[in-house]
């Protein structure tokens, strides 16, 4: 199970997973990847994102991708 908390968020999110996380891709409502970030410590700064709803693809070290939804306030 993978979670991105808090959700909704403002500045910083924490990726909680039982598996090692490699990268996170944030995709806006138009389908554009607006943020791609390595996740070495589980923390991601999201303060550069505009308010809205994003699809977040979490890539694990075993190449499995988990898709979640995140609301940026």
Sine and cosine of phi, psi and omega as CSV:
sin_phi,cos_phi,sin_psi,cos_psi,sin_omega,cos_omega
0.00,0.00,0.65,-0.76,0.00,-1.00
-0.83,-0.56,0.66,-0.75,0.07,-1.00
-0.73,-0.68,0.52,-0.86,0.17,-0.99
-0.88,-0.47,0.90,-0.44,-0.07,-1.00
-0.78,-0.63,0.51,-0.86,-0.10,1.00
-0.97,0.24,0.32,-0.95,0.02,-1.00
-0.56,-0.83,0.96,-0.29,0.21,0.98
-0.95,0.32,0.32,-0.95,-0.07,-1.00
-0.76,-0.64,0.10,-0.99,0.05,-1.00
-0.74,-0.67,-0.83,0.55,-0.14,-0.99
-0.88,-0.48,-0.63,0.78,-0.15,-0.99
-0.62,-0.78,0.68,-0.74,0.11,-0.99
-0.84,-0.54,0.40,-0.92,0.04,-1.00
-0.89,-0.46,0.79,-0.61,0.06,-1.00
-1.00,-0.06,0.88,-0.47,-0.01,-1.00
-0.95,-0.32,0.85,-0.52,-0.05,-1.00
-0.48,-0.88,0.52,-0.85,0.09,-1.00
-0.97,0.23,-0.31,0.95,0.00,-1.00
-0.96,-0.29,0.41,-0.91,0.05,-1.00
-0.90,0.43,0.74,-0.68,0.00,-1.00
-0.98,-0.21,0.72,-0.69,0.00,-1.00
-0.99,-0.11,-0.83,0.56,-0.10,-0.99
-0.59,-0.81,0.34,-0.94,0.12,-0.99
-0.76,-0.65,0.71,-0.70,0.02,-1.00
-0.89,-0.45,0.81,-0.58,0.01,-1.00
-0.96,-0.27,0.83,-0.56,-0.10,-0.99
-0.87,-0.48,0.79,-0.61,-0.03,-1.00
-0.99,0.13,-0.04,-1.00,-0.09,-1.00
-0.93,0.37,-0.25,0.97,0.04,-1.00
-1.00,-0.02,-0.07,1.00,-0.01,-1.00
1.00,-0.04,0.08,1.00,-0.01,-1.00
-1.00,0.06,0.72,-0.70,0.11,-0.99
-0.97,0.23,0.91,-0.41,-0.08,-1.00
-0.98,-0.20,-0.24,0.97,0.04,-1.00
-0.43,-0.90,0.76,-0.64,0.10,-0.99
-0.75,-0.66,0.85,-0.53,-0.10,-0.99
-0.63,-0.78,0.66,-0.75,0.15,-0.99
-0.91,0.41,0.51,-0.86,-0.06,-1.00
-0.79,-0.61,0.93,0.37,-0.06,-1.00
-0.95,0.32,-0.51,0.86,-0.06,-1.00
-0.89,-0.46,0.14,0.99,0.02,-1.00
1.00,0.09,-0.09,1.00,-0.02,-1.00
-0.96,-0.26,0.65,-0.76,0.01,-1.00
-0.72,-0.70,0.80,-0.60,0.10,-1.00
-0.99,0.17,0.81,-0.59,-0.03,-1.00
-0.85,-0.53,0.23,0.97,-0.05,-1.00
-0.91,0.41,-0.28,0.96,0.04,-1.00
-0.98,0.17,-0.23,0.97,0.00,-1.00
-0.98,0.20,0.63,-0.77,0.10,-0.99
-0.95,0.31,0.34,-0.94,0.06,-1.00
-0.87,0.49,0.66,-0.75,0.01,-1.00
0.42,-0.91,-0.10,-0.99,0.01,-1.00
-0.96,-0.29,0.72,-0.69,-0.06,-1.00
-0.81,-0.59,0.57,-0.82,0.21,-0.98
-1.00,0.02,0.74,-0.68,-0.01,-1.00
-0.89,-0.46,0.87,-0.49,0.09,-1.00
-0.99,-0.16,0.88,-0.47,0.00,-1.00
-0.98,-0.18,0.88,-0.48,0.01,-1.00
-0.99,-0.14,0.83,-0.56,0.02,-1.00
-1.00,-0.03,0.27,-0.96,0.00,-1.00
-0.88,0.47,-0.40,0.92,0.02,-1.00
-1.00,0.00,0.26,0.97,0.05,-1.00
0.95,0.30,0.06,1.00,0.10,-1.00
-0.96,0.27,0.64,-0.77,0.02,-1.00
-0.90,-0.44,0.77,-0.63,0.07,-1.00
-0.95,-0.30,0.72,-0.70,-0.02,-1.00
-0.94,-0.34,0.77,-0.63,0.00,-1.00
-0.75,-0.66,0.18,-0.98,0.10,-1.00
-0.90,-0.44,0.64,-0.77,-0.03,-1.00
-0.73,-0.68,0.68,-0.73,0.06,-1.00
-0.96,-0.29,0.84,-0.55,0.07,-1.00
-0.99,-0.17,0.83,-0.56,0.00,-1.00
-1.00,0.06,0.00,0.00,0.00,0.00
